[in-house]
Amino acid sequence: MPSIPVSADSRYMRPRVLWITFAVLHLLFFGFLSPLIFTGEVLSDIQFYRQWAFEGITEGYWQGISTDWVYPIGALVPMLLAAVLGYGPYQLAWFLIFAGLNAVALAVLTSQRTRQRYAAAYWWMGITALLAPVAVGRVDGLTVPLVIIGLLLLARRPVVAAALLATATWIKVWPAAVILAVLAVSRRRLTVLATGAAVSAAIAAVVAAAGGVRHLLSFVGAQGDRGMQLEAPFTTPGLWQAILGSSDAHIYEDIIINTREVRGALGEPVAALMTPLLALAAAAVVVLLLWALRRGADAGALLASGSLALVGAFIVFNKVGSPQFMLWLGAVAAVGIAWKGRSWLVPAAMMIPIAGLTTLVYPIFYEALYNDLNIGVALLLTVRNILVIALFAWAVLDVVRLARAGRELSESEVRPETAP
């Protein structure tokens, strides 16, 4: 879709209005966090980030180096950066990193003053607001702007883009889905591959020098023994079995990793199948992308839809169903809207209830769900999961649509048009 120039009459498209909106949103985030900031407390998983950072600083016991870790080793970097101001102001430092990265992503997103770029920027801020508790409280909230910047810079600054995507992947694994899409359809694939390998080699060298090379890839198998998390899409039937009491399905609290899972009935067999299913789904999407590219599909549109499809596969076929996963979809959808405008109206609209329902389930009504098996909250979660699956299906079908459009274009170029 061609870019539409911004009209001078469109007040909300003016940079000043955009940045005022950004400032107001982040001031609201700051207000939400202020009771924690001014008492030296922290939000959600940031308590673990602070603990891990200061264990390394004060005791020399480093996650991912001294021991196996659930995160890739790159996640230590923002956790340590947030420790610069000290133990008490940790939440403030984390918020400043979050706000700073978001500001850079917004600047890149609106570097071209077009309606669809500005629409994508406002939309992304809205989704971030709807997912506020996990956006400001999980490390995923820092990887989202890195992925947005990386995708938007891919055409003009492929080395920088690839470095950002590789770095984001070494913080949290999910950007690997975006890298897979880039490798499948982008002409920059060799640059991305070489840059990603260089970043990975540098990280491995640092870890090896610190004596932790045997723990470098420990995050790969860290989820292996987990059961089906309560919120994961494929857990939904088991959740309803537990609610209805039609089997021995029940909610199990794993205190060690601070999660709730559905155990019993088909919970364990389904959990054992999820990792192979995820790998198969991701491989199938990559094959679909290669097929669409060969049929002449537009590479830019294919990258956007393919990234959404692969990220969707990482969520739908995952035994883990953490609420911050919805941030992943928001990042890719924001880029899709920036590139393709109105043709991405469906995923843009679907993401609004997905984000809203996610926050209603967690953290607002989460205790009622796992303690009381509240039917109303279970219905909210079920609708959210259906929408996530539908969004994944839309992305896959859009890849097929692009392949067909590419084929028709190729045929029209080689066959002379006949008179009606």
KENU-538230 format. One line per 8 residues: number of its first residue (from 1); their letters; for each residue y, x, z of C-alpha. Coordinates in Angstrom, 1 decimal, always signed. Example, Ala and Ser with C-alpha at 12.3 -4.5 7.8 and 13.67 -1.06 7.14 Angstrom:
<tilums>
1 = as = -4.5:+12.3:+7.8 ~ -1.1:+13.7:+7.1
</tilums>
This chain:
<tilums>
1 = mpsipvsa = +0.0:+0.0:+0.0 ~ +3.4:+1.5:-1.0 ~ +5.8:+2.4:+1.8 ~ +8.6:-0.2:+2.3 ~ +12.0:+1.4:+3.2 ~ +13.5:+0.3:+6.5 ~ +16.4:-2.1:+6.1 ~ +19.6:-1.2:+8.0
9 = dsrymrpr = +19.7:-4.8:+9.3 ~ +16.3:-4.4:+11.0 ~ +17.5:-3.4:+14.5 ~ +14.0:-2.9:+15.9 ~ +13.4:-0.4:+13.1 ~ +16.2:+1.9:+14.2 ~ +15.2:+5.2:+16.0 ~ +17.5:+4.4:+18.9
17 = vlwitfav = +15.7:+1.1:+19.6 ~ +12.3:+2.6:+19.1 ~ +13.0:+5.4:+21.7 ~ +14.6:+3.0:+24.1 ~ +11.4:+0.9:+23.9 ~ +9.3:+4.0:+24.5 ~ +11.5:+5.0:+27.5 ~ +11.3:+1.5:+29.0
25 = lhllffgf = +7.5:+1.4:+28.6 ~ +7.0:+4.8:+30.3 ~ +9.5:+3.9:+33.1 ~ +7.3:+0.8:+33.7 ~ +4.3:+3.1:+33.8 ~ +6.2:+5.4:+36.3 ~ +7.1:+2.3:+38.4 ~ +3.4:+1.3:+38.4
33 = lspliftg = +2.4:+4.8:+39.5 ~ +5.3:+5.4:+42.0 ~ +3.5:+4.2:+45.1 ~ +0.8:+6.9:+44.3 ~ +3.3:+9.5:+43.2 ~ +5.5:+9.3:+46.3 ~ +2.5:+9.4:+48.7 ~ +0.6:+12.2:+47.0
41 = evlsdiqf = -2.2:+9.9:+46.0 ~ -3.7:+9.6:+42.5 ~ -5.0:+6.9:+40.2 ~ -8.6:+6.2:+39.2 ~ -10.6:+9.2:+37.8 ~ -7.6:+11.5:+38.3 ~ -8.9:+12.0:+41.9 ~ -11.9:+13.8:+40.3
49 = yrqwafeg = -9.7:+15.8:+38.0 ~ -7.6:+17.0:+40.9 ~ -10.7:+17.8:+42.9 ~ -12.2:+19.8:+40.1 ~ -9.0:+21.7:+39.3 ~ -8.4:+22.8:+42.9 ~ -12.0:+23.7:+43.5 ~ -11.5:+26.2:+40.7
57 = itegywqg = -8.1:+27.4:+41.9 ~ -8.9:+27.8:+45.6 ~ -12.6:+28.4:+45.6 ~ -13.3:+29.9:+42.1 ~ -15.9:+27.2:+41.5 ~ -15.2:+26.0:+38.0 ~ -16.7:+22.9:+36.4 ~ -18.4:+23.8:+33.0
65 = istdwvyp = -18.4:+27.5:+33.9 ~ -20.0:+27.7:+37.4 ~ -22.0:+24.6:+36.9 ~ -23.0:+21.9:+34.4 ~ -20.3:+19.3:+33.7 ~ -20.1:+15.9:+32.2 ~ -17.0:+16.8:+30.1 ~ -16.5:+19.5:+27.4
73 = igalvpml = -14.9:+22.6:+28.9 ~ -11.6:+21.9:+27.2 ~ -11.0:+19.1:+29.6 ~ -10.2:+21.7:+32.3 ~ -7.0:+22.6:+30.5 ~ -5.0:+19.4:+31.1 ~ -6.5:+19.2:+34.6 ~ -5.3:+22.6:+35.4
81 = laavlgyg = -1.9:+22.0:+33.8 ~ -1.4:+19.0:+36.1 ~ -2.0:+21.3:+39.0 ~ +1.0:+23.4:+38.3 ~ +3.3:+21.4:+40.6 ~ +0.8:+21.5:+43.4 ~ -1.8:+19.2:+45.0 ~ +0.6:+16.4:+46.2
89 = pyqlawfl = +2.5:+16.0:+42.9 ~ -0.6:+16.0:+40.8 ~ -0.2:+12.4:+39.7 ~ +3.4:+13.0:+38.7 ~ +2.4:+16.1:+36.6 ~ -0.4:+14.1:+34.9 ~ +2.0:+11.3:+34.0 ~ +4.5:+13.8:+32.6
97 = ifaglnav = +1.8:+15.4:+30.4 ~ +0.8:+11.9:+29.3 ~ +4.3:+10.8:+28.5 ~ +5.1:+14.1:+26.7 ~ +2.1:+13.9:+24.4 ~ +2.9:+10.2:+23.6 ~ +6.4:+11.2:+22.7 ~ +5.2:+13.8:+20.2
105 = alavltsq = +2.8:+11.4:+18.7 ~ +5.5:+8.7:+18.4 ~ +7.8:+11.3:+16.7 ~ +5.1:+12.2:+14.2 ~ +4.1:+8.6:+13.6 ~ +7.7:+7.6:+12.8 ~ +8.7:+10.8:+10.9 ~ +8.7:+8.6:+7.8
113 = rtrqryaa = +11.1:+5.7:+8.3 ~ +9.1:+2.9:+6.7 ~ +8.3:-0.6:+8.0 ~ +4.6:+0.1:+8.4 ~ +5.2:+3.4:+10.3 ~ +7.5:+1.6:+12.7 ~ +5.2:-1.4:+13.0 ~ +2.4:+1.0:+13.8
121 = aywwmgit = +4.5:+2.7:+16.5 ~ +5.4:-0.6:+18.2 ~ +1.9:-1.8:+17.9 ~ +0.5:+1.3:+19.4 ~ +2.9:+1.2:+22.4 ~ +1.9:-2.4:+22.9 ~ -1.8:-1.6:+23.0 ~ -1.1:+1.3:+25.3
129 = allapvav = +0.7:-1.1:+27.6 ~ -2.2:-3.5:+27.6 ~ -4.6:-0.7:+28.4 ~ -2.2:+0.9:+30.9 ~ -4.6:+1.4:+33.9 ~ -7.0:+3.5:+31.8 ~ -4.3:+5.0:+29.5 ~ -2.5:+6.7:+32.4
137 = grvdgltv = -5.6:+7.2:+34.6 ~ -8.2:+8.8:+32.3 ~ -8.3:+12.0:+30.3 ~ -8.9:+9.9:+27.1 ~ -5.2:+8.9:+27.3 ~ -4.3:+12.5:+26.5 ~ -6.7:+12.8:+23.6 ~ -5.4:+9.7:+21.8
145 = plviigll = -2.0:+11.2:+20.9 ~ -3.7:+14.4:+19.7 ~ -5.9:+12.4:+17.4 ~ -3.0:+10.4:+16.0 ~ -1.0:+13.6:+15.4 ~ -4.0:+15.3:+13.8 ~ -4.8:+12.5:+11.4 ~ -1.1:+12.1:+10.4
153 = llarrpvv = -0.7:+15.9:+9.7 ~ -3.9:+16.3:+7.8 ~ -2.4:+16.2:+4.3 ~ +0.7:+18.4:+5.1 ~ -0.6:+20.7:+7.8 ~ -4.4:+20.8:+7.6 ~ -4.9:+23.8:+9.8 ~ -2.7:+22.4:+12.6
161 = aaallata = -4.4:+19.0:+12.2 ~ -7.9:+20.5:+12.3 ~ -7.0:+22.6:+15.4 ~ -5.6:+19.5:+17.2 ~ -8.7:+17.4:+16.3 ~ -11.1:+20.2:+17.4 ~ -9.1:+20.7:+20.6 ~ -9.3:+17.0:+21.4
169 = twikvwpa = -13.0:+17.1:+20.8 ~ -13.4:+19.9:+23.3 ~ -11.5:+17.7:+25.8 ~ -13.5:+14.5:+25.2 ~ -16.3:+14.2:+22.6 ~ -15.1:+11.0:+20.8 ~ -12.7:+12.7:+18.3 ~ -15.9:+14.2:+16.7
177 = avilavla = -16.2:+10.7:+15.1 ~ -12.9:+11.2:+13.3 ~ -13.8:+14.8:+12.3 ~ -17.0:+13.4:+10.7 ~ -14.9:+11.0:+8.7 ~ -12.6:+13.8:+7.6 ~ -15.5:+16.0:+6.6 ~ -17.1:+13.2:+4.6
185 = vsrrrltv = -14.0:+12.1:+2.5 ~ -11.1:+14.6:+2.8 ~ -10.4:+17.4:+0.3 ~ -9.4:+19.4:+3.3 ~ -12.9:+19.4:+4.6 ~ -13.5:+23.2:+4.3 ~ -10.2:+23.9:+6.1 ~ -11.1:+21.4:+8.8
193 = latgaavs = -14.6:+22.9:+9.2 ~ -13.3:+26.5:+9.3 ~ -10.5:+25.8:+11.7 ~ -12.8:+23.7:+13.9 ~ -15.3:+26.5:+14.0 ~ -12.6:+29.1:+14.8 ~ -11.3:+26.9:+17.7 ~ -14.8:+26.4:+19.0
201 = aaiaavva = -15.6:+30.1:+18.7 ~ -12.5:+31.0:+20.7 ~ -13.4:+28.5:+23.4 ~ -16.9:+29.8:+23.6 ~ -15.7:+33.4:+23.8 ~ -13.4:+32.5:+26.8 ~ -16.3:+30.7:+28.6 ~ -18.7:+33.6:+27.9
209 = aaggvrhl = -16.2:+36.0:+29.3 ~ -16.0:+33.9:+32.4 ~ -19.8:+34.0:+32.7 ~ -20.4:+30.4:+32.0 ~ -21.9:+30.3:+28.5 ~ -25.1:+28.7:+29.7 ~ -23.1:+25.7:+30.8 ~ -20.9:+25.5:+27.7
217 = lsfvgaqg = -22.9:+22.6:+26.1 ~ -24.1:+21.0:+29.3 ~ -22.0:+17.9:+28.5 ~ -24.3:+17.1:+25.6 ~ -27.2:+16.0:+27.8 ~ -25.1:+14.9:+30.8 ~ -25.5:+11.2:+29.9 ~ -29.2:+11.4:+29.2
225 = drgmqlea = -30.5:+9.9:+32.4 ~ -27.9:+7.2:+32.7 ~ -28.8:+3.5:+32.3 ~ -27.0:+0.8:+30.4 ~ -23.5:+0.6:+31.8 ~ -22.3:-2.8:+32.8 ~ -19.6:-3.1:+30.1 ~ -21.5:-1.6:+27.1
233 = pfttpglw = -21.9:-4.0:+24.2 ~ -25.7:-3.7:+24.1 ~ -25.8:-4.5:+27.9 ~ -24.4:-8.0:+27.4 ~ -27.8:-9.7:+27.1 ~ -29.1:-7.9:+30.3 ~ -25.9:-8.9:+32.1 ~ -26.6:-12.5:+31.4
241 = qailgssd = -30.2:-12.1:+32.4 ~ -29.0:-10.8:+35.8 ~ -26.5:-13.7:+36.1 ~ -29.1:-16.4:+35.2 ~ -31.8:-14.8:+37.3 ~ -34.3:-15.2:+34.4 ~ -35.8:-11.7:+35.0 ~ -35.7:-8.8:+37.4
249 = ahiyedii = -32.4:-7.6:+35.7 ~ -29.9:-6.5:+38.4 ~ -26.7:-4.5:+38.9 ~ -27.3:-1.0:+40.1 ~ -24.5:+1.2:+41.5 ~ -24.8:+4.9:+40.7 ~ -22.7:+6.4:+43.5 ~ -23.0:+10.0:+42.1
257 = intrevrg = -21.3:+9.2:+38.8 ~ -19.3:+6.2:+40.1 ~ -20.6:+3.6:+37.6 ~ -22.4:+0.2:+37.6 ~ -25.5:-0.3:+35.4 ~ -27.8:-3.1:+34.5 ~ -31.4:-2.1:+35.5 ~ -34.6:-4.0:+35.2
265 = algepvaa = -35.9:-6.3:+32.4 ~ -35.3:-4.4:+29.1 ~ -32.5:-2.2:+30.6 ~ -34.5:+1.0:+30.7 ~ -36.2:+0.7:+27.3 ~ -32.9:-0.2:+25.6 ~ -31.1:+2.7:+27.4 ~ -33.7:+5.1:+26.0
273 = lmtpllal = -33.1:+3.8:+22.4 ~ -29.3:+4.0:+22.5 ~ -28.8:+7.7:+21.8 ~ -31.1:+7.7:+18.7 ~ -29.5:+4.4:+17.6 ~ -26.0:+6.0:+17.9 ~ -27.0:+9.0:+15.9 ~ -28.6:+6.8:+13.2
281 = aaaavvvl = -25.5:+4.5:+13.0 ~ -23.2:+7.5:+12.7 ~ -25.3:+9.0:+10.0 ~ -25.5:+5.7:+8.1 ~ -21.7:+5.4:+8.2 ~ -21.3:+9.0:+6.9 ~ -23.7:+8.2:+4.0 ~ -21.8:+5.0:+3.3
289 = llwalrrg = -18.5:+7.0:+3.1 ~ -20.0:+9.6:+0.7 ~ -21.3:+6.7:-1.5 ~ -17.9:+5.1:-1.5 ~ -16.2:+8.4:-2.3 ~ -18.5:+8.9:-5.3 ~ -17.7:+5.4:-6.6 ~ -14.0:+6.4:-6.7
297 = adagalla = -12.7:+4.8:-3.5 ~ -9.2:+5.8:-2.4 ~ -9.7:+8.8:-0.1 ~ -6.8:+8.0:+2.2 ~ -7.9:+4.4:+2.8 ~ -11.5:+5.5:+3.1 ~ -10.5:+8.0:+5.8 ~ -8.8:+5.3:+7.9
305 = sgslalvg = -11.6:+2.8:+7.6 ~ -14.3:+5.4:+7.9 ~ -12.7:+6.8:+11.1 ~ -12.6:+3.3:+12.6 ~ -16.2:+2.7:+11.6 ~ -17.4:+5.9:+13.1 ~ -15.4:+5.4:+16.3 ~ -16.7:+1.9:+16.4
313 = afivfnkv = -20.3:+3.2:+16.1 ~ -19.7:+5.6:+19.0 ~ -18.8:+2.6:+21.1 ~ -21.1:-0.2:+19.9 ~ -24.2:+2.0:+20.1 ~ -23.4:+3.7:+23.3 ~ -25.2:+3.2:+26.7 ~ -21.8:+4.0:+28.3
321 = gspqfmlw = -19.2:+1.3:+28.1 ~ -16.2:+2.6:+29.9 ~ -12.9:+0.7:+29.4 ~ -11.0:+3.7:+28.1 ~ -13.2:+3.7:+25.0 ~ -10.8:+0.9:+23.7 ~ -8.1:+3.6:+23.6 ~ -10.1:+5.4:+20.9
329 = lgavaavg = -10.0:+2.3:+18.7 ~ -6.3:+2.0:+19.3 ~ -5.6:+5.5:+18.1 ~ -7.4:+5.1:+14.8 ~ -6.1:+1.6:+14.2 ~ -2.5:+2.9:+14.7 ~ -3.0:+5.4:+12.0 ~ -4.6:+2.8:+9.7
337 = iawkgrsw = -1.6:+0.5:+10.2 ~ +0.8:+3.4:+9.5 ~ -1.1:+4.3:+6.3 ~ -2.1:+0.9:+4.9 ~ +0.3:-1.6:+6.5 ~ -0.6:-5.3:+6.1 ~ -4.1:-4.7:+4.7 ~ -4.9:-3.7:+8.3
345 = lvpaammi = -3.6:-6.9:+9.8 ~ -7.1:-8.0:+10.8 ~ -8.0:-5.0:+13.0 ~ -4.4:-4.9:+14.3 ~ -4.8:-8.5:+15.5 ~ -8.3:-8.0:+16.8 ~ -7.3:-5.1:+19.0 ~ -4.8:-7.2:+21.0
353 = piaglttl = -7.4:-9.5:+22.6 ~ -9.8:-6.5:+22.9 ~ -7.2:-4.6:+24.9 ~ -6.1:-7.5:+27.0 ~ -9.6:-8.6:+27.8 ~ -10.6:-5.1:+28.7 ~ -7.9:-4.8:+31.3 ~ -8.7:-8.3:+32.7
361 = vypifyea = -12.3:-7.2:+33.2 ~ -11.4:-3.7:+34.5 ~ -9.7:-3.2:+36.8 ~ -8.4:-6.7:+37.6 ~ -11.6:-8.8:+38.0 ~ -14.2:-5.9:+37.9 ~ -15.2:-6.3:+41.6 ~ -16.0:-10.0:+41.0
369 = lyndlnig = -18.2:-9.1:+38.1 ~ -20.4:-6.5:+39.7 ~ -20.4:-7.9:+43.2 ~ -20.6:-11.6:+42.5 ~ -21.8:-11.7:+38.9 ~ -18.9:-14.0:+38.2 ~ -19.6:-16.1:+35.2 ~ -16.0:-16.4:+34.1
377 = vallltvr = -15.5:-12.6:+34.1 ~ -18.8:-12.2:+32.3 ~ -17.6:-14.6:+29.6 ~ -14.4:-12.5:+29.2 ~ -16.5:-9.3:+28.8 ~ -18.9:-11.0:+26.4 ~ -16.0:-12.1:+24.1 ~ -14.5:-8.6:+24.3
385 = nilvialf = -17.8:-7.1:+23.3 ~ -18.3:-9.5:+20.4 ~ -14.8:-8.6:+19.2 ~ -15.6:-4.9:+19.3 ~ -18.8:-5.4:+17.3 ~ -16.8:-7.6:+14.8 ~ -14.2:-4.8:+14.5 ~ -16.9:-2.3:+13.7
393 = awavldvv = -18.3:-4.7:+11.1 ~ -14.9:-5.1:+9.6 ~ -14.5:-1.4:+9.2 ~ -17.9:-1.0:+7.6 ~ -17.2:-3.9:+5.2 ~ -13.9:-2.4:+4.3 ~ -15.6:+0.8:+3.3 ~ -17.8:-1.3:+1.0
401 = rlaragre = -14.7:-3.1:-0.3 ~ -13.0:+0.2:-1.1 ~ -16.1:+1.4:-2.9 ~ -16.2:-1.7:-5.1 ~ -12.4:-1.4:-5.8 ~ -12.9:+2.2:-6.7 ~ -15.7:+1.4:-9.1 ~ -13.7:-1.3:-10.8
409 = lsesevrp = -10.8:+1.1:-11.2 ~ -13.0:+3.7:-12.7 ~ -14.5:+1.2:-15.2 ~ -11.0:+0.0:-16.2 ~ -10.0:+3.5:-16.9 ~ -12.9:+4.2:-19.3 ~ -13.3:+0.8:-20.9 ~ -10.5:-0.5:-23.2
417 = etap = -9.2:-3.9:-22.1 ~ -10.1:-6.8:-24.3 ~ -7.7:-9.6:-25.1 ~ -8.3:-12.8:-23.2
</tilums>
